[in-house]
Amino acid sequence: MKFIIPFLVAALPVAAFAQSQSGQAPGAPGVALPKTTEVMVLLTPKQAVTRQQIMAVMPSEIRETMKLYLDGKIRQWYSRGDGKGVIFLIDAKTQDEARAVMETLPLSKGQLVDHEYIPVGPLMPLLGLLGPGAQQ
Protein backbone atom coordinates (compact mmCIF):
# COMPACT_ATOMS: atom_id res chain seq x y z
CA MET A 1 0.00 0.00 0.00
CA LYS A 2 2.84 2.39 0.78
CA PHE A 3 4.02 2.06 -2.85
CA ILE A 4 0.68 2.89 -4.49
CA ILE A 5 0.77 6.62 -3.65
CA PRO A 6 4.21 7.26 -5.24
CA PHE A 7 3.13 5.18 -8.24
CA LEU A 8 -0.05 7.23 -8.72
CA VAL A 9 1.81 10.51 -8.30
CA ALA A 10 4.33 9.40 -10.94
CA ALA A 11 1.72 7.99 -13.32
CA LEU A 12 -0.86 10.80 -13.24
CA PRO A 13 1.11 13.23 -15.41
CA VAL A 14 1.69 10.46 -17.97
CA ALA A 15 -1.99 9.49 -18.01
CA ALA A 16 -3.09 13.13 -18.27
CA PHE A 17 -0.63 13.74 -21.11
CA ALA A 18 -1.81 10.64 -22.96
CA GLN A 19 -5.42 11.74 -22.66
CA SER A 20 -4.55 15.27 -23.85
CA GLN A 21 -2.68 13.87 -26.88
CA SER A 22 -5.64 11.83 -28.06
CA GLY A 23 -6.49 14.57 -30.56
CA GLN A 24 -9.92 15.09 -29.09
CA ALA A 25 -11.01 18.22 -27.34
CA PRO A 26 -12.51 17.98 -23.87
CA GLY A 27 -16.15 17.10 -24.21
CA ALA A 28 -15.64 15.37 -27.55
CA PRO A 29 -17.08 11.87 -28.05
CA GLY A 30 -14.72 9.20 -26.78
CA VAL A 31 -13.16 11.35 -24.07
CA ALA A 32 -14.11 10.31 -20.58
CA LEU A 33 -15.37 13.36 -18.74
CA PRO A 34 -15.93 13.22 -15.00
CA LYS A 35 -19.40 12.97 -13.59
CA THR A 36 -19.95 15.95 -11.30
CA THR A 37 -20.05 14.65 -7.74
CA GLU A 38 -19.67 17.96 -5.91
CA VAL A 39 -19.38 21.64 -6.63
CA MET A 40 -16.51 23.60 -5.16
CA VAL A 41 -17.51 27.13 -4.19
CA LEU A 42 -14.91 29.84 -3.68
CA LEU A 43 -16.44 32.54 -1.49
CA THR A 44 -14.71 35.93 -1.19
CA PRO A 45 -15.88 39.25 0.28
CA LYS A 46 -16.97 41.81 -2.30
CA GLN A 47 -14.47 44.60 -2.98
CA ALA A 48 -16.20 47.39 -1.02
CA VAL A 49 -17.33 45.24 1.93
CA THR A 50 -15.60 45.92 5.25
CA ARG A 51 -14.48 43.43 7.85
CA GLN A 52 -17.00 44.95 10.26
CA GLN A 53 -19.86 44.23 7.84
CA ILE A 54 -18.75 40.61 7.53
CA MET A 55 -18.27 40.14 11.28
CA ALA A 56 -21.74 41.56 12.03
CA VAL A 57 -23.26 38.68 10.04
CA MET A 58 -20.87 35.90 11.16
CA PRO A 59 -22.87 34.53 14.12
CA SER A 60 -25.87 33.79 11.91
CA GLU A 61 -23.62 32.69 9.02
CA ILE A 62 -21.94 30.12 11.26
CA ARG A 63 -25.27 28.76 12.55
CA GLU A 64 -26.70 28.42 9.05
CA THR A 65 -23.50 26.85 7.72
CA MET A 66 -23.57 24.26 10.51
CA LYS A 67 -27.21 23.42 9.69
CA LEU A 68 -26.29 22.86 6.03
CA TYR A 69 -23.36 20.68 7.10
CA LEU A 70 -25.55 18.61 9.42
CA ASP A 71 -28.11 18.26 6.60
CA GLY A 72 -25.33 16.87 4.35
CA LYS A 73 -25.49 19.75 1.88
CA ILE A 74 -22.03 21.07 2.77
CA ARG A 75 -19.56 18.19 2.77
CA GLN A 76 -16.43 20.15 3.68
CA TRP A 77 -15.31 23.71 4.15
CA TYR A 78 -11.94 25.34 4.49
CA SER A 79 -10.33 28.71 5.08
CA ARG A 80 -8.30 29.84 2.11
CA GLY A 81 -4.58 29.80 2.81
CA ASP A 82 -4.26 33.32 1.44
CA GLY A 83 -6.86 34.64 3.91
CA LYS A 84 -9.17 35.85 1.13
CA GLY A 85 -12.25 33.80 1.96
CA VAL A 86 -13.46 30.23 2.27
CA ILE A 87 -13.93 27.16 0.11
CA PHE A 88 -16.99 24.94 0.34
CA LEU A 89 -17.52 21.51 -1.19
CA ILE A 90 -21.27 21.31 -1.80
CA ASP A 91 -23.18 18.06 -2.32
CA ALA A 92 -24.63 19.06 -5.69
CA LYS A 93 -24.63 17.72 -9.23
CA THR A 94 -24.87 21.14 -10.90
CA GLN A 95 -23.73 24.70 -10.33
CA ASP A 96 -27.38 25.75 -10.05
CA GLU A 97 -27.96 23.27 -7.20
CA ALA A 98 -24.88 24.61 -5.38
CA ARG A 99 -25.99 28.20 -5.99
CA ALA A 100 -29.38 27.41 -4.42
CA VAL A 101 -27.62 26.14 -1.29
CA MET A 102 -25.25 29.10 -1.04
CA GLU A 103 -28.01 31.67 -1.55
CA THR A 104 -29.61 30.56 1.73
CA LEU A 105 -26.63 31.82 3.77
CA PRO A 106 -26.74 35.28 5.41
CA LEU A 107 -23.57 36.61 3.74
CA SER A 108 -25.03 35.74 0.34
CA LYS A 109 -28.46 37.12 1.19
CA GLY A 110 -26.80 40.37 2.26
CA GLN A 111 -24.85 40.46 -1.03
CA LEU A 112 -21.61 40.77 0.92
CA VAL A 113 -19.71 38.03 -0.93
CA ASP A 114 -18.86 36.82 -4.41
CA HIS A 115 -19.02 33.15 -5.39
CA GLU A 116 -17.15 31.11 -7.98
CA TYR A 117 -18.67 27.71 -8.76
CA ILE A 118 -16.49 24.86 -10.04
CA PRO A 119 -17.99 21.40 -10.74
CA VAL A 120 -15.64 18.60 -9.66
CA GLY A 121 -15.62 14.84 -10.04
CA PRO A 122 -13.41 11.77 -10.25
CA LEU A 123 -9.90 12.11 -11.67
CA MET A 124 -10.51 10.68 -15.13
CA PRO A 125 -6.87 10.26 -16.26
CA LEU A 126 -6.78 7.33 -13.81
CA LEU A 127 -8.71 5.36 -16.46
CA GLY A 128 -5.50 5.32 -18.48
CA LEU A 129 -3.86 3.29 -15.73
CA LEU A 130 -6.53 0.58 -15.97
CA GLY A 131 -5.66 -0.31 -19.54
CA PRO A 132 -7.70 -0.96 -22.69
CA GLY A 133 -11.38 -1.63 -22.22
CA ALA A 134 -11.59 0.41 -19.04
CA GLN A 135 -12.82 3.51 -20.89
CA GLN A 136 -16.52 3.99 -20.35
N, CA, C and O atoms as a DFTB+ gen file, in Angstrom:
544 C
 N C O
     1  1       0.821      -1.203       0.000
     2  2       0.000       0.000       0.000
     3  2       0.856       1.254       0.000
     4  3       0.494       2.259      -0.612
     5  1       2.020       1.195       0.704
     6  2       2.842       2.392       0.776
     7  2       3.453       2.731      -0.575
     8  3       3.931       3.850      -0.757
     9  1       3.455       1.793      -1.538
    10  2       4.024       2.061      -2.855
    11  2       2.996       2.602      -3.841
    12  3       3.375       3.147      -4.878
    13  1       1.710       2.465      -3.545
    14  2       0.677       2.891      -4.486
    15  2       0.636       4.406      -4.657
    16  3       0.435       4.893      -5.770
    17  1       0.825       5.162      -3.568
    18  2       0.773       6.621      -3.655
    19  2       1.895       7.155      -4.549
    20  3       1.611       7.940      -5.453
    21  1       3.169       6.760      -4.335
    22  2       4.214       7.255      -5.238
    23  2       3.963       6.839      -6.687
    24  3       4.244       7.602      -7.611
    25  1       3.431       5.623      -6.885
    26  2       3.126       5.176      -8.237
    27  2       2.089       6.076      -8.900
    28  3       2.262       6.495     -10.044
    29  1       1.003       6.373      -8.170
    30  2      -0.047       7.233      -8.718
    31  2       0.472       8.637      -9.008
    32  3       0.155       9.219     -10.045
    33  1       1.263       9.173      -8.099
    34  2       1.814      10.509      -8.301
    35  2       2.684      10.534      -9.547
    36  3       2.650      11.501     -10.309
    37  1       3.468       9.476      -9.763
    38  2       4.332       9.405     -10.938
    39  2       3.532       9.161     -12.216
    40  3       3.885       9.683     -13.274
    41  1       2.469       8.382     -12.131
    42  2       1.716       7.991     -13.325
    43  2       0.691       9.021     -13.769
    44  3       0.356       9.064     -14.952
    45  1       0.183       9.850     -12.870
    46  2      -0.864      10.798     -13.241
    47  2      -0.441      11.752     -14.354
    48  3      -1.218      11.958     -15.286
    49  1       0.741      12.340     -14.303
    50  2       1.107      13.228     -15.414
    51  2       1.162      12.492     -16.748
    52  3       0.788      13.050     -17.779
    53  1       1.624      11.245     -16.735
    54  2       1.687      10.464     -17.968
    55  2       0.281      10.188     -18.487
    56  3       0.017      10.344     -19.680
    57  1      -0.617       9.781     -17.605
    58  2      -1.994       9.492     -18.015
    59  2      -2.690      10.752     -18.513
    60  3      -3.416      10.707     -19.506
    61  1      -2.477      11.864     -17.840
    62  2      -3.089      13.126     -18.270
    63  2      -2.552      13.552     -19.619
    64  3      -3.305      14.027     -20.468
    65  1      -1.231      13.383     -19.827
    66  2      -0.626      13.744     -21.108
    67  2      -1.175      12.860     -22.220
    68  3      -1.499      13.347     -23.303
    69  1      -1.279      11.563     -21.955
    70  2      -1.806      10.638     -22.963
    71  2      -3.225      10.997     -23.348
    72  3      -3.583      10.949     -24.525
    73  1      -4.043      11.357     -22.361
    74  2      -5.417      11.744     -22.659
    75  2      -5.437      13.033     -23.465
    76  3      -6.250      13.171     -24.379
    77  1      -4.554      13.985     -23.144
    78  2      -4.548      15.265     -23.849
    79  2      -4.031      15.119     -25.271
    80  3      -4.350      15.948     -26.123
    81  1      -3.236      14.080     -25.554
    82  2      -2.678      13.871     -26.877
    83  2      -3.574      13.029     -27.775
    84  3      -3.186      12.689     -28.893
    85  1      -4.750      12.695     -27.304
    86  2      -5.644      11.829     -28.064
    87  2      -6.203      12.517     -29.297
    88  3      -6.825      11.872     -30.141
    89  1      -5.983      13.849     -29.411
    90  2      -6.486      14.573     -30.560
    91  2      -7.931      14.991     -30.423
    92  3      -8.492      15.568     -31.354
    93  1      -8.537      14.723     -29.310
    94  2      -9.922      15.085     -29.091
    95  2      -9.997      16.173     -28.046
    96  3      -9.303      16.132     -27.031
    97  1     -10.832      17.130     -28.304
    98  2     -11.011      18.220     -27.345
    99  2     -11.835      17.730     -26.170
   100  3     -12.627      16.798     -26.311
   101  1     -11.652      18.355     -24.998
   102  2     -12.505      17.981     -23.866
   103  2     -13.971      18.102     -24.253
   104  3     -14.392      19.087     -24.859
   105  1     -14.726      17.096     -23.895
   106  2     -16.149      17.097     -24.206
   107  2     -16.470      16.411     -25.517
   108  3     -17.640      16.215     -25.847
   109  1     -15.428      16.039     -26.280
   110  2     -15.642      15.366     -27.554
   111  2     -16.004      13.908     -27.295
   112  3     -15.629      13.351     -26.263
   113  1     -16.736      13.280     -28.228
   114  2     -17.078      11.871     -28.055
   115  2     -15.812      11.039     -27.883
   116  3     -14.808      11.287     -28.550
   117  1     -15.858      10.072     -27.008
   118  2     -14.721       9.199     -26.781
   119  2     -13.828       9.641     -25.643
   120  3     -13.004       8.855     -25.175
   121  1     -13.962      10.864     -25.187
   122  2     -13.155      11.347     -24.073
   123  2     -13.976      11.207     -22.804
   124  3     -15.098      11.705     -22.713
   125  1     -13.404      10.526     -21.835
   126  2     -14.114      10.309     -20.578
   127  2     -14.105      11.589     -19.752
   128  3     -13.050      12.028     -19.293
   129  1     -15.252      12.176     -19.566
   130  2     -15.373      13.362     -18.735
   131  2     -15.914      12.948     -17.375
   132  3     -16.732      12.033     -17.278
   133  1     -15.456      13.622     -16.325
   134  2     -15.926      13.221     -14.998
   135  2     -17.386      13.557     -14.779
   136  3     -17.889      14.569     -15.266
   137  1     -18.045      12.703     -14.050
   138  2     -19.400      12.970     -13.586
   139  2     -19.261      13.935     -12.407
   140  3     -18.452      13.702     -11.509
   141  1     -20.032      15.001     -12.405
   142  2     -19.948      15.953     -11.296
   143  2     -20.488      15.292     -10.040
   144  3     -21.632      14.838     -10.002
   145  1     -19.651      15.245      -9.018
   146  2     -20.053      14.648      -7.745
   147  2     -20.226      15.704      -6.660
   148  3     -20.938      15.488      -5.679
   149  1     -19.570      16.844      -6.843
   150  2     -19.666      17.958      -5.907
   151  2     -19.400      19.236      -6.685
   152  3     -18.916      19.208      -7.817
   153  1     -19.726      20.348      -6.057
   154  2     -19.382      21.642      -6.635
   155  2     -18.553      22.388      -5.597
   156  3     -18.972      22.574      -4.454
   157  1     -17.364      22.811      -6.025
   158  2     -16.510      23.604      -5.159
   159  2     -16.924      25.064      -5.311
   160  3     -17.076      25.570      -6.423
   161  1     -17.101      25.727      -4.175
   162  2     -17.505      27.133      -4.194
   163  2     -16.427      27.948      -3.505
   164  3     -16.104      27.717      -2.340
   165  1     -15.871      28.905      -4.240
   166  2     -14.909      29.842      -3.681
   167  2     -15.689      31.083      -3.280
   168  3     -16.306      31.732      -4.125
   169  1     -15.665      31.410      -2.016
   170  2     -16.436      32.536      -1.493
   171  2     -15.448      33.612      -1.020
   172  3     -14.584      33.345      -0.185
   173  1     -15.586      34.820      -1.558
   174  2     -14.713      35.933      -1.186
   175  2     -15.559      37.172      -0.917
   176  3     -16.587      37.371      -1.564
   177  1     -15.138      38.008       0.031
   178  2     -15.880      39.249       0.281
   179  2     -15.845      40.151      -0.956
   180  3     -14.843      40.203      -1.670
   181  1     -16.937      40.851      -1.196
   182  2     -16.969      41.812      -2.299
   183  2     -15.977      42.935      -2.017
   184  3     -15.644      43.201      -0.862
   185  1     -15.516      43.579      -3.056
   186  2     -14.473      44.600      -2.981
   187  2     -14.742      45.673      -1.929
   188  3     -13.851      45.977      -1.136
   189  1     -15.918      46.245      -1.896
   190  2     -16.200      47.391      -1.023
   191  2     -16.687      46.994       0.373
   192  3     -16.958      47.865       1.200
   193  1     -16.799      45.704       0.640
   194  2     -17.333      45.242       1.929
   195  2     -16.234      45.294       2.985
   196  3     -15.100      44.883       2.734
   197  1     -16.577      45.801       4.166
   198  2     -15.599      45.918       5.253
   199  2     -15.616      44.680       6.143
   200  3     -16.571      43.903       6.140
   201  1     -14.559      44.521       6.888
   202  2     -14.479      43.425       7.851
   203  2     -15.600      43.538       8.881
   204  3     -16.154      42.522       9.303
   205  1     -15.934      44.741       9.284
   206  2     -17.002      44.947      10.262
   207  2     -18.347      44.465       9.716
   208  3     -19.139      43.880      10.455
   209  1     -18.607      44.705       8.441
   210  2     -19.856      44.231       7.840
   211  2     -19.917      42.702       7.861
   212  3     -20.954      42.117       8.174
   213  1     -18.806      42.075       7.527
   214  2     -18.754      40.608       7.528
   215  2     -18.950      40.077       8.947
   216  3     -19.746      39.164       9.166
   217  1     -18.226      40.646       9.907
   218  2     -18.275      40.144      11.281
   219  2     -19.657      40.330      11.914
   220  3     -20.046      39.549      12.783
   221  1     -20.390      41.339      11.494
   222  2     -21.736      41.557      12.033
   223  2     -22.676      40.416      11.654
   224  3     -23.644      40.146      12.366
   225  1     -22.398      39.750      10.543
   226  2     -23.263      38.676      10.043
   227  2     -22.745      37.292      10.459
   228  3     -23.483      36.311      10.369
   229  1     -21.501      37.200      10.906
   230  2     -20.874      35.904      11.159
   231  2     -21.614      34.999      12.144
   232  3     -21.684      33.799      11.880
   233  1     -22.164      35.473      13.244
   234  2     -22.872      34.529      14.119
   235  2     -23.995      33.774      13.403
   236  3     -24.123      32.560      13.561
   237  1     -24.794      34.475      12.632
   238  2     -25.872      33.789      11.912
   239  2     -25.318      32.965      10.747
   240  3     -25.858      31.905      10.430
   241  1     -24.258      33.437      10.115
   242  2     -23.622      32.687       9.022
   243  2     -23.112      31.336       9.534
   244  3     -23.301      30.305       8.889
   245  1     -22.475      31.358      10.684
   246  2     -21.936      30.122      11.261
   247  2     -23.059      29.148      11.604
   248  3     -22.952      27.956      11.315
   249  1     -24.131      29.638      12.215
   250  2     -25.267      28.761      12.553
   251  2     -25.862      28.127      11.302
   252  3     -26.113      26.922      11.270
   253  1     -26.084      28.932      10.279
   254  2     -26.702      28.416       9.049
   255  2     -25.766      27.463       8.310
   256  3     -26.219      26.486       7.714
   257  1     -24.471      27.742       8.346
   258  2     -23.499      26.851       7.720
   259  2     -23.494      25.499       8.427
   260  3     -23.450      24.456       7.774
   261  1     -23.538      25.512       9.746
   262  2     -23.575      24.259      10.505
   263  2     -24.837      23.456      10.187
   264  3     -24.777      22.232      10.074
   265  1     -25.963      24.125      10.044
   266  2     -27.208      23.425       9.695
   267  2     -27.066      22.732       8.335
   268  3     -27.472      21.581       8.170
   269  1     -26.481      23.453       7.359
   270  2     -26.291      22.858       6.031
   271  2     -25.321      21.683       6.088
   272  3     -25.501      20.689       5.384
   273  1     -24.295      21.797       6.927
   274  2     -23.360      20.684       7.098
   275  2     -24.079      19.479       7.708
   276  3     -23.936      18.358       7.221
   277  1     -24.835      19.707       8.752
   278  2     -25.546      18.614       9.417
   279  2     -26.619      17.997       8.526
   280  3     -26.966      16.827       8.693
   281  1     -27.150      18.781       7.574
   282  2     -28.114      18.262       6.597
   283  2     -27.424      17.525       5.446
   284  3     -28.096      16.941       4.596
   285  1     -26.075      17.550       5.414
   286  2     -25.334      16.871       4.353
   287  2     -25.194      17.673       3.079
   288  3     -24.724      17.144       2.072
   289  1     -25.587      18.931       3.094
   290  2     -25.490      19.754       1.878
   291  2     -24.097      20.329       1.702
   292  3     -23.625      20.474       0.575
   293  1     -23.432      20.661       2.807
   294  2     -22.033      21.068       2.770
   295  2     -21.226      19.872       3.254
   296  3     -21.390      19.421       4.387
   297  1     -20.353      19.362       2.391
   298  2     -19.558      18.191       2.774
   299  2     -18.297      18.605       3.521
   300  3     -17.907      17.967       4.499
   301  1     -17.667      19.670       3.057
   302  2     -16.433      20.146       3.679
   303  2     -16.342      21.643       3.485
   304  3     -16.925      22.194       2.552
   305  1     -15.611      22.300       4.365
   306  2     -15.311      23.706       4.150
   307  2     -13.970      24.035       4.758
   308  3     -13.551      23.448       5.756
   309  1     -13.303      24.995       4.129
   310  2     -11.936      25.343       4.487
   311  2     -11.752      26.853       4.446
   312  3     -12.452      27.559       3.721
   313  1     -10.805      27.331       5.233
   314  2     -10.330      28.707       5.082
   315  2      -9.296      28.699       3.974
   316  3      -8.490      27.774       3.872
   317  1      -9.320      29.723       3.150
   318  2      -8.300      29.838       2.114
   319  2      -6.961      30.162       2.770
   320  3      -6.902      30.945       3.718
   321  1      -5.909      29.570       2.274
   322  2      -4.577      29.797       2.812
   323  2      -4.082      31.215       2.633
   324  3      -3.185      31.661       3.347
   325  1      -4.672      31.935       1.668
   326  2      -4.263      33.321       1.436
   327  2      -5.106      34.310       2.243
   328  3      -4.916      35.522       2.139
   329  1      -6.045      33.785       3.055
   330  2      -6.863      34.642       3.908
   331  2      -7.939      35.419       3.188
   332  3      -8.523      36.337       3.764
   333  1      -8.220      35.075       1.937
   334  2      -9.172      35.850       1.130
   335  2     -10.572      35.260       1.076
   336  3     -11.362      35.643       0.213
   337  1     -10.896      34.342       1.969
   338  2     -12.246      33.796       1.956
   339  2     -12.273      32.352       2.385
   340  3     -11.396      31.889       3.113
   341  1     -13.294      31.638       1.925
   342  2     -13.463      30.231       2.273
   343  2     -13.774      29.411       1.030
   344  3     -14.145      29.942      -0.017
   345  1     -13.611      28.108       1.177
   346  2     -13.926      27.157       0.107
   347  2     -14.906      26.146       0.674
   348  3     -14.674      25.569       1.737
   349  1     -15.997      25.936      -0.039
   350  2     -16.991      24.938       0.342
   351  2     -17.010      23.838      -0.712
   352  3     -16.854      24.115      -1.901
   353  1     -17.198      22.601      -0.289
   354  2     -17.525      21.510      -1.193
   355  2     -18.982      21.167      -0.928
   356  3     -19.335      20.668       0.140
   357  1     -19.822      21.444      -1.922
   358  2     -21.269      21.311      -1.795
   359  2     -21.719      20.003      -2.445
   360  3     -21.280      19.666      -3.544
   361  1     -22.587      19.280      -1.768
   362  2     -23.178      18.065      -2.322
   363  2     -24.216      18.485      -3.360
   364  3     -25.387      18.692      -3.043
   365  1     -23.762      18.605      -4.596
   366  2     -24.628      19.058      -5.688
   367  2     -24.112      18.475      -6.995
   368  3     -22.915      18.231      -7.146
   369  1     -24.994      18.260      -7.911
   370  2     -24.628      17.725      -9.226
   371  2     -24.490      18.816     -10.275
   372  3     -23.964      18.575     -11.362
   373  1     -24.963      20.021      -9.953
   374  2     -24.871      21.141     -10.897
   375  2     -24.498      22.417     -10.147
   376  3     -24.627      22.506      -8.926
   377  1     -24.033      23.394     -10.912
   378  2     -23.732      24.697     -10.331
   379  2     -25.008      25.354      -9.809
   380  3     -24.979      26.027      -8.778
   381  1     -26.114      25.168     -10.502
   382  2     -27.382      25.752     -10.052
   383  2     -27.814      25.186      -8.703
   384  3     -28.313      25.924      -7.854
   385  1     -27.624      23.870      -8.496
   386  2     -27.956      23.268      -7.198
   387  2     -27.087      23.868      -6.094
   388  3     -27.579      24.180      -5.010
   389  1     -25.800      24.027      -6.373
   390  2     -24.882      24.607      -5.383
   391  2     -25.243      26.063      -5.107
   392  3     -25.194      26.511      -3.961
   393  1     -25.599      26.790      -6.140
   394  2     -25.994      28.198      -5.985
   395  2     -27.219      28.308      -5.081
   396  3     -27.293      29.203      -4.240
   397  1     -28.173      27.406      -5.252
   398  2     -29.383      27.412      -4.418
   399  2     -29.034      27.195      -2.947
   400  3     -29.661      27.791      -2.071
   401  1     -28.052      26.358      -2.668
   402  2     -27.618      26.136      -1.287
   403  2     -26.948      27.391      -0.748
   404  3     -27.272      27.847       0.348
   405  1     -26.020      27.950      -1.509
   406  2     -25.246      29.104      -1.041
   407  2     -26.110      30.342      -0.842
   408  3     -25.835      31.154       0.042
   409  1     -27.140      30.491      -1.646
   410  2     -28.008      31.672      -1.546
   411  2     -28.837      31.687      -0.268
   412  3     -29.453      32.705       0.050
   413  1     -28.865      30.583       0.469
   414  2     -29.607      30.559       1.733
   415  2     -28.800      31.153       2.884
   416  3     -29.356      31.440       3.944
   417  1     -27.500      31.341       2.687
   418  2     -26.634      31.821       3.766
   419  2     -26.695      33.341       3.915
   420  3     -26.827      34.052       2.919
   421  1     -26.601      33.842       5.138
   422  2     -26.738      35.276       5.406
   423  2     -25.758      36.178       4.641
   424  3     -26.150      37.255       4.192
   425  1     -24.510      35.766       4.485
   426  2     -23.566      36.609       3.739
   427  2     -23.996      36.754       2.278
   428  3     -23.832      37.813       1.673
   429  1     -24.543      35.684       1.729
   430  2     -25.034      35.737       0.344
   431  2     -26.308      36.569       0.250
   432  3     -26.459      37.392      -0.653
   433  1     -27.215      36.347       1.183
   434  2     -28.462      37.118       1.189
   435  2     -28.179      38.614       1.302
   436  3     -28.865      39.430       0.686
   437  1     -27.173      38.967       2.085
   438  2     -26.796      40.373       2.256
   439  2     -25.933      40.910       1.134
   440  3     -25.510      42.065       1.176
   441  1     -25.665      40.087       0.131
   442  2     -24.847      40.462      -1.026
   443  2     -23.484      41.015      -0.597
   444  3     -22.988      41.998      -1.147
   445  1     -22.903      40.356       0.395
   446  2     -21.606      40.771       0.917
   447  2     -20.443      39.986       0.310
   448  3     -19.283      40.358       0.486
   449  1     -20.754      38.901      -0.404
   450  2     -19.706      38.027      -0.928
   451  2     -19.929      37.698      -2.395
   452  3     -21.046      37.758      -2.909
   453  1     -18.831      37.349      -3.051
   454  2     -18.864      36.825      -4.414
   455  2     -18.625      35.324      -4.345
   456  3     -17.975      34.827      -3.425
   457  1     -19.161      34.607      -5.335
   458  2     -19.018      33.151      -5.393
   459  2     -18.447      32.764      -6.744
   460  3     -18.774      33.368      -7.766
   461  1     -17.591      31.751      -6.741
   462  2     -17.150      31.112      -7.975
   463  2     -17.490      29.632      -7.832
   464  3     -17.115      29.000      -6.845
   465  1     -18.198      29.080      -8.816
   466  2     -18.673      27.706      -8.757
   467  2     -17.874      26.844      -9.729
   468  3     -17.767      27.168     -10.912
   469  1     -17.312      25.742      -9.222
   470  2     -16.487      24.858     -10.043
   471  2     -16.965      23.417      -9.837
   472  3     -16.774      22.856      -8.758
   473  1     -17.586      22.811     -10.861
   474  2     -17.990      21.403     -10.736
   475  2     -16.734      20.525     -10.656
   476  3     -15.764      20.758     -11.377
   477  1     -16.759      19.523      -9.783
   478  2     -15.640      18.596      -9.656
   479  2     -16.154      17.165      -9.654
   480  3     -17.317      16.906      -9.346
   481  1     -15.271      16.247     -10.001
   482  2     -15.623      14.843     -10.040
   483  2     -14.379      13.987     -10.003
   484  3     -13.286      14.477      -9.717
   485  1     -14.544      12.699     -10.294
   486  2     -13.412      11.772     -10.249
   487  2     -12.294      12.185     -11.202
   488  3     -12.541      12.833     -12.219
   489  1     -11.080      11.809     -10.867
   490  2      -9.896      12.113     -11.666
   491  2      -9.838      11.139     -12.842
   492  3      -9.350      10.017     -12.701
   493  1     -10.332      11.567     -13.990
   494  2     -10.510      10.675     -15.126
   495  2      -9.219      10.154     -15.757
   496  3      -9.252       9.062     -16.325
   497  1      -8.090      10.854     -15.698
   498  2      -6.873      10.261     -16.258
   499  2      -6.489       8.929     -15.608
   500  3      -5.689       8.180     -16.169
   501  1      -7.047       8.627     -14.438
   502  2      -6.778       7.333     -13.810
   503  2      -7.255       6.173     -14.679
   504  3      -6.737       5.063     -14.564
   505  1      -8.249       6.423     -15.557
   506  2      -8.707       5.363     -16.456
   507  2      -7.574       4.850     -17.322
   508  3      -7.541       3.671     -17.674
   509  1      -6.640       5.736     -17.670
   510  2      -5.498       5.318     -18.482
   511  2      -4.625       4.290     -17.790
   512  3      -3.929       3.523     -18.455
   513  1      -4.649       4.263     -16.482
   514  2      -3.859       3.291     -15.732
   515  2      -4.507       1.918     -15.707
   516  3      -3.846       0.919     -15.423
   517  1      -5.812       1.866     -16.007
   518  2      -6.527       0.585     -15.966
   519  2      -6.373      -0.229     -17.229
   520  3      -6.666      -1.424     -17.237
   521  1      -5.916       0.403     -18.302
   522  2      -5.659      -0.310     -19.539
   523  2      -6.832      -0.292     -20.500
   524  3      -7.879       0.283     -20.202
   525  1      -6.657      -0.929     -21.668
   526  2      -7.704      -0.959     -22.691
   527  2      -8.976      -1.597     -22.160
   528  3      -8.936      -2.517     -21.344
   529  1     -10.088      -1.099     -22.631
   530  2     -11.384      -1.635     -22.224
   531  2     -11.933      -1.011     -20.959
   532  3     -13.088      -1.244     -20.603
   533  1     -11.125      -0.224     -20.279
   534  2     -11.587       0.407     -19.042
   535  2     -12.331       1.693     -19.330
   536  3     -13.078       2.179     -18.481
   537  1     -12.136       2.261     -20.534
   538  2     -12.821       3.506     -20.890
   539  2     -14.323       3.251     -20.938
   540  3     -14.783       2.237     -21.464
   541  1     -15.071       4.187     -20.379
   542  2     -16.525       3.992     -20.346
   543  2     -17.211       4.778     -21.404
   544  3     -18.436       4.726     -21.515
